Amino acid sequence: MDPGGAGEGTRVEHSELRADCGNCFGLCCVALAFTRSADFARDKAAGEPCGHLGADHRCTIHDRLRDRGYAGCTVYDCLGAGQKVSRHTFAGHDWRDAADGGRAMFAVLPVVRQLHELLRHLAELRTLPAAATLYGPAAAAAARIEELSLGTAQSLLALDVAAERSQVAELLRAASALARAAFPRRKDHRGADLMGSRLRGADLRGADLRGAYLIGADLRGADLRGADLLGTDFRGADLREADLRDALFLTAPQLTAASGAATTRLPPGLPYPSHWA
């Protein structure tokens, strides 16, 4: 896999790493479980089709998910795993016609999604000028993971995904350190519990916020340029006027889980969520 754009400092988005619901059998609407809460209007067991899944495998309330109580659906992104599992791994065979009711297909989906997540982050790594020394290893890792993602259902279910994530994590950590070295007073909040924190106007440039919990945090006007946001939980966080330009490993679902506005400054290539004011 050639991510392209290496060293150009722009976010890389590949079509194969974006969800294409028209080429998927509505897998996320069946495979995933959810619990009645502020994010979901009702309970649904894994393997049970959502009541809003149409005969054409499309969501019948897609443009009204938040209004109908399904905000949780809006923050899920299969990163293209759905169409790969539907059209490649299972060669276009509908789960509705499968002898096992689609159980194998549903089990494979999260495996491929995790592999696609790694591919996405490796592609972004190759846009970071400060991490140019890691472009080669990143390309090699991406080629290996792409090959794994094209395996059979049996090989994917037998795959040690944690081991693959661990190998890629080392590359991402190294790239993050190189990119954030330009910020001498960077803060270390990796994995920190910052839920509900008052961080309005905070200087978080180059901070390590990897895996941090910023649920419900007030980040209005905060400066997050160059911060490592891999796996940061922004659910309910207020990002109005925040500056996230050049933030590392930030994804669209993270933004969708937060609140923001046109005044929020985002990295190139990341769209403003439709529900932002």
C-alpha positions as CSV (number, residue, x, y, z in Angstrom):
1,M,0.0,0.0,0.0
2,D,1.4,3.4,-1.0
3,P,-0.1,6.1,1.2
4,G,1.2,8.8,-1.1
5,G,1.7,12.4,-0.1
6,A,4.6,11.5,2.2
7,G,6.1,14.5,3.8
8,E,3.6,17.0,2.5
9,G,2.0,17.6,5.9
10,T,-1.5,16.9,4.7
11,R,-3.9,14.3,6.1
12,V,-4.2,11.2,3.9
13,E,-7.6,9.8,3.3
14,H,-7.9,6.7,1.1
15,S,-11.2,5.6,-0.4
16,E,-10.6,2.0,0.9
17,L,-10.4,3.4,4.4
18,R,-13.7,5.2,4.2
19,A,-17.1,3.6,4.8
20,D,-19.0,2.8,1.6
21,C,-22.4,1.7,2.9
22,G,-23.6,1.1,-0.7
23,N,-21.2,-1.8,-1.0
24,C,-21.8,-3.3,2.5
25,F,-24.5,-5.6,3.8
26,G,-25.3,-3.3,6.7
27,L,-22.9,-5.2,9.0
28,C,-22.5,-2.5,11.7
29,C,-26.4,-2.4,12.0
30,V,-26.4,-6.1,12.8
31,A,-23.0,-7.2,14.2
32,L,-22.7,-4.6,17.0
33,A,-24.6,-4.6,20.3
34,F,-25.8,-1.5,22.0
35,T,-27.5,-0.7,25.3
36,R,-30.4,1.7,25.9
37,S,-28.8,5.0,27.0
38,A,-28.3,8.6,26.0
39,D,-26.7,7.3,22.9
40,F,-29.2,4.6,21.9
41,A,-33.0,4.6,22.1
42,R,-33.2,0.8,22.8
43,D,-31.2,-2.3,23.6
44,K,-29.9,-4.5,20.7
45,A,-27.9,-7.7,21.0
46,A,-24.9,-8.5,18.8
47,G,-26.1,-10.3,15.7
48,E,-29.7,-8.9,15.9
49,P,-30.6,-6.6,13.0
50,C,-31.5,-3.1,14.1
51,G,-35.2,-2.3,13.7
52,H,-34.3,0.6,11.4
53,L,-32.3,-1.6,8.9
54,G,-34.0,-1.7,5.6
55,A,-34.3,-4.6,3.1
56,D,-31.6,-2.8,1.0
57,H,-29.2,-3.0,4.0
58,R,-29.4,0.8,4.4
59,C,-30.4,2.7,7.6
60,T,-34.0,4.1,7.2
61,I,-33.3,7.0,9.6
62,H,-29.8,7.8,8.7
63,D,-30.5,11.5,8.3
64,R,-32.4,11.6,11.6
65,L,-30.2,9.4,13.9
66,R,-29.6,12.1,16.6
67,D,-33.2,13.2,16.6
68,R,-34.4,9.6,17.0
69,G,-32.1,8.8,19.9
70,Y,-29.3,7.1,18.0
71,A,-26.4,9.5,18.5
72,G,-24.1,6.5,19.2
73,C,-24.5,5.4,15.6
74,T,-23.1,8.7,14.3
75,V,-19.8,8.2,16.0
76,Y,-19.1,4.8,14.6
77,D,-16.9,4.5,11.6
78,C,-16.0,1.1,10.1
79,L,-13.1,2.8,8.2
80,G,-14.0,0.7,5.1
81,A,-14.0,-2.6,6.9
82,G,-17.7,-3.2,6.1
83,Q,-17.4,-3.2,2.3
84,K,-14.1,-5.2,2.5
85,V,-15.7,-7.9,4.6
86,S,-18.9,-7.9,2.5
87,R,-17.3,-7.8,-1.0
88,H,-13.9,-9.4,-0.5
89,T,-13.7,-11.7,2.5
90,F,-17.1,-13.2,1.9
91,A,-17.2,-12.5,-1.9
92,G,-20.5,-10.7,-1.9
93,H,-22.5,-13.4,-0.1
94,D,-25.2,-11.8,2.0
95,W,-25.2,-12.7,5.7
96,R,-29.0,-13.2,5.4
97,D,-28.3,-16.3,3.2
98,A,-25.5,-17.7,5.3
99,A,-25.9,-21.0,7.0
100,D,-24.6,-19.6,10.2
101,G,-26.8,-16.6,10.1
102,G,-23.8,-14.4,9.4
103,R,-22.0,-15.1,12.6
104,A,-18.6,-15.5,10.9
105,M,-19.0,-12.3,9.0
106,F,-20.0,-10.4,12.1
107,A,-16.9,-11.8,13.9
108,V,-14.6,-10.8,11.1
109,L,-15.8,-7.2,10.9
110,P,-14.1,-5.9,14.1
111,V,-10.9,-7.6,13.1
112,V,-10.7,-5.9,9.7
113,R,-11.8,-2.6,11.3
114,Q,-8.9,-2.7,13.7
115,L,-6.5,-3.4,10.8
116,H,-7.9,-0.5,8.8
117,E,-7.5,1.7,11.8
118,L,-3.8,0.8,11.9
119,L,-3.5,1.5,8.1
120,R,-5.1,4.9,8.6
121,H,-2.7,5.9,11.3
122,L,0.3,4.6,9.3
123,A,-0.8,6.7,6.4
124,E,-1.0,9.8,8.5
125,L,2.5,9.0,9.9
126,R,3.8,9.3,6.4
127,T,2.5,12.9,6.1
128,L,4.6,14.1,9.1
129,P,7.8,15.8,7.9
130,A,9.4,15.4,11.3
131,A,9.0,11.6,11.1
132,A,10.6,11.2,7.6
133,T,13.0,8.6,9.0
134,L,10.1,6.3,9.8
135,Y,8.5,6.4,6.3
136,G,10.2,3.2,5.2
137,P,9.2,1.1,8.3
138,A,5.7,2.6,8.2
139,A,5.2,1.6,4.5
140,A,6.5,-1.9,5.3
141,A,4.1,-2.2,8.2
142,A,1.2,-1.0,6.1
143,A,1.9,-3.5,3.3
144,R,2.0,-6.3,5.8
145,I,-1.3,-5.2,7.5
146,E,-3.0,-4.7,4.1
147,E,-2.1,-8.2,3.1
148,L,-3.5,-9.6,6.4
149,S,-6.7,-7.7,5.9
150,L,-7.2,-9.5,2.6
151,G,-6.9,-12.9,4.2
152,T,-9.7,-15.5,4.6
153,A,-12.2,-15.4,7.3
154,Q,-10.4,-18.3,9.0
155,S,-7.0,-16.5,8.9
156,L,-8.5,-13.2,10.1
157,L,-10.3,-14.9,13.1
158,A,-7.0,-16.6,14.0
159,L,-5.0,-13.4,13.8
160,D,-3.3,-11.9,16.9
161,V,-4.6,-8.4,16.4
162,A,-3.1,-7.2,19.7
163,A,0.4,-8.2,18.5
164,E,-0.1,-6.2,15.3
165,R,-1.4,-3.2,17.2
166,S,1.6,-3.4,19.5
167,Q,4.1,-3.3,16.6
168,V,2.4,-0.4,15.0
169,A,2.1,1.4,18.3
170,E,5.9,1.6,18.6
171,L,6.1,3.3,15.2
172,L,3.3,5.7,16.1
173,R,4.9,6.5,19.5
174,A,8.2,7.2,17.8
175,A,6.6,9.4,15.2
176,S,4.6,11.3,17.8
177,A,7.8,12.0,19.8
178,L,9.6,13.4,16.7
179,A,6.6,15.5,15.7
180,R,6.0,16.9,19.2
181,A,9.7,17.7,19.9
182,A,9.0,21.1,18.4
183,F,7.0,22.0,21.5
184,P,9.5,22.3,24.4
185,R,6.9,22.7,27.2
186,R,4.6,19.9,26.1
187,K,2.5,18.3,28.8
188,D,2.2,14.6,29.5
189,H,-1.5,13.6,30.0
190,R,-1.3,10.1,28.5
191,G,-4.2,8.0,29.7
192,A,-5.2,10.7,32.2
193,D,-8.6,11.0,33.7
194,L,-9.6,14.6,32.7
195,M,-13.3,14.0,32.6
196,G,-15.2,17.3,33.1
197,S,-12.0,19.2,33.4
198,R,-12.1,23.0,33.0
199,L,-9.4,23.5,30.3
200,R,-10.8,26.6,28.6
201,G,-8.0,28.4,26.9
202,A,-5.4,25.8,28.0
203,D,-2.1,25.6,26.3
204,L,-1.9,22.0,25.2
205,R,0.4,22.4,22.3
206,G,2.3,19.2,21.7
207,A,0.7,17.5,24.7
208,D,0.6,13.7,24.9
209,L,-3.2,13.1,25.4
210,R,-3.1,9.6,24.0
211,G,-5.9,7.6,25.5
212,A,-6.9,10.4,27.8
213,Y,-10.5,10.8,29.0
214,L,-11.7,14.2,28.2
215,I,-15.4,13.3,28.5
216,G,-17.4,16.4,29.1
217,A,-14.3,18.6,29.3
218,D,-14.5,22.3,28.6
219,L,-11.9,22.9,25.9
220,R,-13.2,26.1,24.5
221,G,-10.4,28.1,23.0
222,A,-7.8,25.5,24.0
223,D,-4.7,25.2,21.9
224,L,-4.2,21.6,20.9
225,R,-1.9,22.1,17.9
226,G,0.5,19.2,17.6
227,A,-1.1,17.3,20.4
228,D,-1.1,13.5,20.2
229,L,-4.8,12.6,20.3
230,L,-4.6,8.9,19.5
231,G,-7.6,7.3,21.3
232,T,-8.5,10.4,23.2
233,D,-12.1,10.2,24.4
234,F,-13.8,13.5,23.5
235,R,-17.4,12.4,24.2
236,G,-19.4,15.5,25.2
237,A,-16.3,17.7,25.2
238,D,-16.8,21.3,24.2
239,L,-14.3,22.2,21.4
240,R,-15.7,25.6,20.4
241,E,-12.9,27.9,19.4
242,A,-10.4,25.2,20.1
243,D,-7.3,24.9,17.7
244,L,-6.7,21.4,16.6
245,R,-4.5,22.1,13.6
246,D,-1.7,19.6,13.1
247,A,-3.1,17.5,15.9
248,L,-1.8,13.9,15.6
249,F,-4.0,10.8,14.9
250,L,-7.3,12.7,15.3
251,T,-10.3,11.0,13.7
252,A,-13.7,12.1,12.5
253,P,-15.6,9.9,15.0
254,Q,-13.7,11.6,17.8
255,L,-14.9,15.0,16.6
256,T,-18.5,13.7,16.1
257,A,-18.6,12.6,19.7
258,A,-17.8,16.2,20.8
259,S,-19.5,19.5,20.3
260,G,-17.9,22.3,18.4
261,A,-18.6,25.1,15.9
262,A,-17.3,26.7,12.8
263,T,-14.9,28.5,15.1
264,T,-13.2,25.2,15.9
265,R,-10.0,24.9,13.8
266,L,-9.4,21.4,12.4
267,P,-6.6,19.7,10.6
268,P,-6.9,19.6,6.8
269,G,-9.1,16.8,5.5
270,L,-11.3,16.4,8.6
271,P,-14.9,17.5,8.0
272,Y,-16.9,19.5,10.5
273,P,-19.6,17.2,12.0
274,S,-23.0,18.0,10.7
275,H,-24.5,18.5,14.2
276,W,-21.9,21.2,15.2
277,A,-23.5,24.7,15.4
